[in-house]
């Protein structure tokens, strides 16, 4: 795991910052299509995590599956934090 974090930390940081920017720009999903898109991303993350944990893909392919799971998780975490921050800021401004 340390090797994965060492190799993929720049991509994870970029994914987190991109997710935070997108989350702050768009806010939390409000419409039906946005919720469906968020659900698809969550299902994709679960599928990647399942592939990584069961080690179905060995070797280099497995490395990229695990890296994709880490980067997607960082992106979704950034999106959640960015969306929550903008939602909180809107709520405090309205009060």
Protein Blocks (a to p, Z undefined) as FASTA:
>chain_A
ZZmmmmmmmmmmmmmmmmmmmmmmnopafblmlmmmmmmmmmmmmmmmmmmmnomagcjl
lmmmmmmmmmmmmmmmmmmmmmmmmmmmmmmmmZZ
